Amino acid sequence: MRVIRKYANRRLYDTEQSRYVTLEDLRGLVLDDVAFRVEDAKSGEDLTRTILLTIIIEQEQADGEAEVFSNDLLAQFIRVYDMAKPLPLARYLEQGTRLMMEQQKHMQDQWQQAMRHTPMELMRELAEENMRFWQQNLGGQAGKGHKDDDDSGKS
């Protein structure tokens, strides 16, 4: 795991690359799925969560049109902290966000695949995929109890 040291002057130092980094650099590590830990240079205290929250705050302020956290949502988060028994919100949000990102990636992959193929080839692939689905799910049941299957085309 990459270690980033935060000094009293607020500078962040990447110990692996031996250079000072910015919050934007750390955002890039997150986007590249690089694991890192931010620690206080003096005490060794883990500051990763605080730094990640700071990155989110900067991103929220930088692009007003792409807000993720509305004022109402933030107020609700504050209320959760004040509950006698706080909800397991972190786990729920992690799972929900992971699912949403997986679905988004799947949709992007589907769109890219659709753009690579001609419409006829895409229709052929969809038809083959549908055929495989029905063969797997109906398997040995095909034709059982369906008189119409044998009479197709007859009037």
Backbone as CSV, one residue per row, in Angstrom:
resi,resn,N_x,N_y,N_z,CA_x,CA_y,CA_z,C_x,C_y,C_z
1,MET,0.843,-1.167,0.000,0.000,0.000,0.000,0.895,1.240,0.000
2,ARG,0.553,2.181,-0.856,1.332,3.412,-0.965,1.095,4.292,0.261
3,VAL,2.164,4.862,0.788,2.069,5.717,1.971,2.299,7.167,1.558
4,ILE,1.364,8.012,1.969,1.452,9.454,1.745,1.581,10.095,3.118
5,ARG,2.576,10.931,3.287,2.772,11.607,4.578,2.290,13.050,4.472
6,LYS,1.535,13.447,5.488,1.035,14.820,5.549,1.844,15.557,6.605
7,TYR,2.451,16.648,6.178,3.281,17.445,7.069,2.484,18.598,7.658
8,ALA,3.029,19.214,8.700,2.370,20.313,9.414,2.040,21.478,8.480
9,ASN,2.840,21.656,7.442,2.590,22.740,6.492,1.511,22.363,5.458
10,ARG,0.819,21.272,5.718,-0.285,20.760,4.884,0.174,20.114,3.583
11,ARG,1.456,19.983,3.389,1.934,19.349,2.166,1.854,17.837,2.294
12,LEU,1.594,17.205,1.179,1.459,15.746,1.107,2.656,15.191,0.339
13,TYR,3.295,14.167,0.904,4.508,13.613,0.307,4.292,12.137,0.009
14,ASP,4.442,11.776,-1.257,4.306,10.387,-1.700,5.645,9.691,-1.472
15,THR,5.684,8.763,-0.511,6.945,8.097,-0.157,7.403,7.128,-1.239
16,GLU,6.485,6.643,-2.054,6.864,5.704,-3.113,7.531,6.425,-4.281
17,GLN,6.997,7.596,-4.628,7.551,8.349,-5.758,8.531,9.439,-5.325
18,SER,8.719,9.599,-4.023,9.640,10.604,-3.466,9.368,11.999,-4.034
19,ARG,8.094,12.415,-3.926,7.728,13.745,-4.405,6.480,14.227,-3.682
20,TYR,6.319,15.544,-3.673,5.117,16.122,-3.096,3.969,15.941,-4.079
21,VAL,2.778,15.706,-3.539,1.597,15.496,-4.365,0.481,16.437,-3.908
22,THR,-0.515,16.568,-4.760,-1.675,17.406,-4.460,-2.890,16.520,-4.203
23,LEU,-3.966,17.134,-3.768,-5.217,16.390,-3.615,-5.671,15.842,-4.962
24,GLU,-5.416,16.582,-6.022,-5.788,16.119,-7.365,-4.993,14.859,-7.735
25,ASP,-3.728,14.805,-7.331,-2.921,13.596,-7.564,-3.524,12.402,-6.826
26,LEU,-3.953,12.644,-5.577,-4.560,11.564,-4.790,-5.893,11.145,-5.398
27,ARG,-6.646,12.106,-5.911,-7.900,11.781,-6.614,-7.604,10.853,-7.796
28,GLY,-6.513,11.143,-8.502,-6.095,10.284,-9.613,-5.778,8.871,-9.154
29,LEU,-5.136,8.746,-7.982,-4.852,7.408,-7.446,-6.150,6.659,-7.155
30,VAL,-7.130,7.377,-6.603,-8.425,6.747,-6.318,-9.059,6.268,-7.620
31,LEU,-9.055,7.130,-8.640,-9.655,6.763,-9.927,-8.930,5.592,-10.576
32,ASP,-7.620,5.502,-10.341,-6.824,4.393,-10.888,-6.860,3.163,-9.990
33,ASP,-7.630,3.237,-8.914,-7.798,2.132,-7.973,-6.475,1.729,-7.308
34,VAL,-5.661,2.722,-6.986,-4.393,2.497,-6.291,-4.638,2.691,-4.793
35,ALA,-4.337,1.675,-4.013,-4.539,1.761,-2.565,-3.461,2.644,-1.947
36,PHE,-3.886,3.530,-1.047,-2.931,4.373,-0.342,-3.448,4.688,1.047
37,ARG,-2.514,5.101,1.873,-2.817,5.510,3.246,-2.133,6.852,3.468
38,VAL,-2.903,7.812,3.986,-2.332,9.113,4.315,-2.123,9.121,5.824
39,GLU,-0.902,9.427,6.223,-0.616,9.453,7.654,0.080,10.749,8.039
40,ASP,-0.150,11.157,9.270,0.511,12.335,9.812,2.000,12.032,9.913
41,ALA,2.830,12.928,9.395,4.279,12.693,9.364,4.875,12.573,10.756
42,LYS,4.304,13.283,11.712,4.856,13.265,13.066,4.328,12.099,13.888
43,SER,3.005,11.963,13.965,2.396,10.981,14.866,2.119,9.627,14.214
44,GLY,2.040,9.597,12.878,1.693,8.354,12.197,0.198,8.091,12.160
45,GLU,-0.600,9.023,12.696,-2.057,8.871,12.726,-2.602,8.753,11.297
46,ASP,-3.565,7.852,11.113,-4.188,7.633,9.803,-5.130,8.795,9.490
47,LEU,-4.824,9.532,8.427,-5.624,10.674,8.001,-6.340,10.419,6.674
48,THR,-6.321,9.178,6.228,-6.859,8.849,4.909,-8.309,9.292,4.751
49,ARG,-9.134,8.974,5.721,-10.555,9.305,5.638,-10.762,10.811,5.509
50,THR,-10.034,11.582,6.312,-10.139,13.038,6.268,-9.731,13.576,4.897
51,ILE,-8.668,13.030,4.348,-8.198,13.471,3.027,-9.217,13.108,1.953
52,LEU,-9.779,11.904,2.014,-10.788,11.502,1.031,-12.022,12.410,1.113
53,LEU,-12.436,12.745,2.337,-13.563,13.667,2.498,-13.230,15.044,1.918
54,THR,-12.001,15.491,2.102,-11.570,16.769,1.546,-11.619,16.754,0.023
55,ILE,-11.205,15.640,-0.572,-11.260,15.497,-2.034,-12.710,15.587,-2.501
56,ILE,-13.620,14.930,-1.787,-15.036,14.978,-2.144,-15.564,16.407,-2.041
57,ILE,-15.216,17.103,-0.966,-15.670,18.487,-0.781,-15.178,19.360,-1.934
58,GLU,-13.912,19.226,-2.293,-13.376,20.022,-3.400,-14.075,19.705,-4.709
59,GLN,-14.371,18.441,-4.937,-15.038,18.047,-6.171,-16.472,18.574,-6.192
60,GLU,-17.147,18.525,-5.063,-18.512,19.056,-4.961,-18.525,20.556,-5.246
61,GLN,-17.537,21.282,-4.768,-17.490,22.729,-4.956,-17.024,23.111,-6.356
62,ALA,-16.215,22.279,-6.968,-15.648,22.600,-8.274,-16.676,22.551,-9.390
63,ASP,-17.602,21.624,-9.309,-18.574,21.448,-10.400,-19.970,21.436,-9.818
64,GLY,-20.596,22.599,-9.755,-21.923,22.736,-9.171,-22.990,21.918,-9.863
65,GLU,-22.799,21.612,-11.140,-23.797,20.845,-11.880,-23.717,19.349,-11.592
66,ALA,-22.595,18.900,-11.073,-22.403,17.466,-10.829,-22.454,17.145,-9.342
67,GLU,-23.255,17.875,-8.601,-23.351,17.624,-7.168,-23.893,16.227,-6.899
68,VAL,-23.273,15.543,-5.978,-23.739,14.229,-5.542,-24.508,14.377,-4.237
69,PHE,-24.027,15.276,-3.380,-24.620,15.456,-2.063,-25.417,16.754,-2.009
70,SER,-26.716,16.623,-2.052,-27.575,17.799,-1.924,-27.574,18.255,-0.471
71,ASN,-28.047,19.465,-0.230,-28.138,19.968,1.144,-29.030,19.067,1.986
72,ASP,-30.124,18.599,1.402,-31.039,17.719,2.131,-30.370,16.404,2.513
73,LEU,-29.622,15.823,1.593,-28.928,14.569,1.881,-27.884,14.767,2.984
74,LEU,-27.139,15.855,2.917,-26.137,16.122,3.948,-26.799,16.312,5.316
75,ALA,-27.945,16.995,5.346,-28.673,17.178,6.607,-29.131,15.826,7.154
76,GLN,-29.559,14.941,6.265,-29.980,13.603,6.708,-28.803,12.825,7.281
77,PHE,-27.627,12.950,6.679,-26.437,12.297,7.220,-26.168,12.780,8.644
78,ILE,-26.278,14.081,8.851,-26.045,14.642,10.189,-27.041,14.060,11.179
79,ARG,-28.294,13.886,10.773,-29.310,13.303,11.659,-28.989,11.849,11.997
80,VAL,-28.417,11.115,11.049,-28.049,9.719,11.301,-27.017,9.646,12.420
81,TYR,-26.054,10.572,12.431,-25.033,10.588,13.475,-25.632,10.851,14.854
82,ASP,-26.774,11.529,14.912,-27.387,11.899,16.180,-28.354,10.831,16.702
83,MET,-28.555,9.766,15.946,-29.471,8.707,16.371,-28.868,7.918,17.534
84,ALA,-29.745,7.411,18.418,-29.278,6.612,19.561,-28.515,5.381,19.063
85,LYS,-29.059,4.732,18.053,-28.392,3.587,17.427,-28.281,3.907,15.942
86,PRO,-27.163,4.464,15.525,-27.024,4.836,14.114,-27.239,3.642,13.182
87,LEU,-27.830,3.938,12.040,-28.058,2.911,11.023,-26.719,2.440,10.464
88,PRO,-26.658,1.226,9.964,-25.410,0.764,9.317,-25.292,1.406,7.935
89,LEU,-25.277,2.718,7.924,-25.330,3.484,6.684,-24.113,3.251,5.798
90,ALA,-22.935,3.155,6.388,-21.715,3.001,5.590,-21.788,1.737,4.719
91,ARG,-22.184,0.648,5.322,-22.252,-0.616,4.573,-23.295,-0.534,3.455
92,TYR,-24.441,0.051,3.771,-25.507,0.197,2.777,-25.039,1.074,1.614
93,LEU,-24.408,2.197,1.929,-23.928,3.105,0.887,-22.833,2.455,0.048
94,GLU,-21.923,1.727,0.687,-20.857,1.046,-0.048,-21.433,0.032,-1.030
95,GLN,-22.375,-0.793,-0.552,-22.954,-1.814,-1.415,-23.779,-1.187,-2.541
96,GLY,-24.568,-0.174,-2.197,-25.389,0.490,-3.213,-24.543,1.182,-4.261
97,THR,-23.482,1.843,-3.827,-22.597,2.535,-4.756,-21.864,1.535,-5.634
98,ARG,-21.404,0.438,-5.041,-20.700,-0.595,-5.816,-21.634,-1.163,-6.900
99,LEU,-22.880,-1.447,-6.518,-23.850,-1.970,-7.486,-24.104,-0.960,-8.600
100,MET,-24.291,0.298,-8.233,-24.545,1.339,-9.228,-23.364,1.461,-10.203
101,MET,-22.137,1.407,-9.680,-20.964,1.525,-10.543,-20.813,0.309,-11.454
102,GLU,-21.115,-0.885,-10.947,-21.055,-2.091,-11.772,-22.077,-2.008,-12.898
103,GLN,-23.272,-1.543,-12.579,-24.309,-1.402,-13.605,-23.910,-0.354,-14.639
104,GLN,-23.328,0.746,-14.178,-22.883,1.794,-15.097,-21.818,1.255,-16.039
105,LYS,-20.857,0.500,-15.498,-19.798,-0.074,-16.329,-20.391,-1.064,-17.335
106,HIS,-21.343,-1.870,-16.878,-21.993,-2.835,-17.766,-22.692,-2.108,-18.919
107,MET,-23.388,-1.016,-18.594,-24.078,-0.252,-19.636,-23.078,0.372,-20.608
108,GLN,-21.967,0.885,-20.106,-20.945,1.463,-20.982,-20.345,0.390,-21.879
109,ASP,-20.080,-0.783,-21.319,-19.547,-1.890,-22.116,-20.534,-2.296,-23.204
110,GLN,-21.805,-2.372,-22.835,-22.843,-2.734,-23.812,-22.894,-1.690,-24.929
111,TRP,-22.836,-0.423,-24.561,-22.916,0.653,-25.547,-21.710,0.606,-26.488
112,GLN,-20.509,0.407,-25.922,-19.310,0.324,-26.749,-19.383,-0.870,-27.694
113,GLN,-19.888,-1.981,-27.198,-20.025,-3.168,-28.037,-21.034,-2.914,-29.146
114,ALA,-22.119,-2.247,-28.824,-23.137,-1.952,-29.827,-22.586,-1.037,-30.913
115,MET,-21.726,-0.114,-30.533,-21.168,0.827,-31.502,-20.156,0.163,-32.436
116,ARG,-19.573,-0.972,-32.011,-18.570,-1.667,-32.835,-19.211,-2.520,-33.923
117,HIS,-20.463,-2.859,-33.750,-21.098,-3.797,-34.662,-22.146,-3.109,-35.519
118,THR,-22.398,-3.722,-36.668,-23.486,-3.232,-37.508,-24.803,-3.608,-36.848
119,PRO,-25.884,-2.922,-37.154,-27.180,-3.263,-36.546,-27.587,-4.722,-36.788
120,MET,-27.320,-5.244,-37.989,-27.694,-6.630,-38.271,-26.881,-7.608,-37.425
121,GLU,-25.587,-7.331,-37.259,-24.744,-8.210,-36.447,-25.182,-8.161,-34.987
122,LEU,-25.539,-6.975,-34.513,-26.016,-6.833,-33.154,-27.312,-7.623,-32.957
123,MET,-28.217,-7.542,-33.906,-29.480,-8.290,-33.812,-29.210,-9.796,-33.809
124,ARG,-28.265,-10.236,-34.645,-27.912,-11.662,-34.682,-27.369,-12.111,-33.327
125,GLU,-26.474,-11.301,-32.734,-25.903,-11.641,-31.437,-26.973,-11.676,-30.350
126,LEU,-27.886,-10.704,-30.386,-28.980,-10.693,-29.415,-29.862,-11.927,-29.568
127,ALA,-30.141,-12.295,-30.809,-30.964,-13.481,-31.060,-30.272,-14.737,-30.544
128,GLU,-28.960,-14.853,-30.788,-28.204,-16.005,-30.295,-28.179,-16.036,-28.769
129,GLU,-28.010,-14.871,-28.164,-28.005,-14.790,-26.705,-29.364,-15.197,-26.142
130,ASN,-30.430,-14.731,-26.768,-31.777,-15.114,-26.338,-31.995,-16.616,-26.499
131,MET,-31.530,-17.165,-27.595,-31.688,-18.600,-27.849,-30.948,-19.408,-26.780
132,ARG,-29.713,-19.000,-26.462,-28.955,-19.694,-25.418,-29.682,-19.612,-24.072
133,PHE,-30.212,-18.434,-23.761,-30.946,-18.249,-22.508,-32.116,-19.218,-22.429
134,TRP,-32.925,-19.273,-23.487,-34.112,-20.132,-23.452,-33.728,-21.607,-23.458
135,GLN,-32.666,-21.968,-24.164,-32.218,-23.360,-24.153,-31.735,-23.761,-22.769
136,GLN,-31.030,-22.875,-22.102,-30.531,-23.184,-20.760,-31.661,-23.246,-19.746
137,ASN,-32.615,-22.351,-19.869,-33.658,-22.253,-18.865,-34.850,-23.170,-19.113
138,LEU,-35.062,-23.526,-20.354,-36.156,-24.441,-20.630,-35.637,-25.849,-20.888
139,GLY,-34.422,-25.967,-21.332,-33.728,-27.240,-21.519,-34.615,-28.343,-22.059
140,GLY,-34.808,-29.338,-21.230,-35.568,-30.519,-21.622,-37.058,-30.295,-21.659
141,GLN,-37.541,-29.135,-21.242,-38.975,-28.880,-21.227,-39.498,-28.431,-22.577
142,ALA,-38.611,-28.104,-23.508,-39.057,-27.601,-24.809,-39.954,-28.630,-25.474
143,GLY,-41.114,-28.196,-25.884,-42.036,-29.070,-26.594,-42.963,-29.839,-25.693
144,LYS,-42.703,-29.954,-24.391,-43.546,-30.699,-23.469,-44.806,-29.905,-23.161
145,GLY,-45.917,-30.502,-23.382,-47.187,-29.893,-23.015,-47.578,-28.736,-23.901
146,HIS,-46.887,-28.536,-25.002,-47.223,-27.445,-25.913,-47.552,-28.031,-27.276
147,LYS,-48.806,-28.294,-27.492,-49.234,-28.861,-28.758,-48.935,-27.902,-29.898
148,ASP,-48.998,-26.596,-29.630,-48.773,-25.587,-30.655,-47.371,-25.667,-31.224
149,ASP,-46.402,-26.173,-30.459,-45.026,-26.275,-30.936,-44.935,-27.203,-32.139
150,ASP,-45.715,-28.281,-32.111,-45.682,-29.248,-33.203,-46.535,-28.790,-34.369
151,ASP,-47.491,-27.925,-34.116,-48.427,-27.511,-35.150,-48.080,-26.163,-35.758
152,SER,-46.891,-25.639,-35.505,-46.580,-24.301,-36.011,-46.662,-24.278,-37.516
153,GLY,-47.342,-23.258,-37.996,-47.511,-23.114,-39.438,-48.758,-23.791,-39.953
154,LYS,-49.444,-24.634,-39.133,-50.666,-25.305,-39.580,-51.865,-24.499,-39.160
155,SER,-52.891,-24.475,-39.988,-54.100,-23.737,-39.643,-55.215,-24.663,-39.289
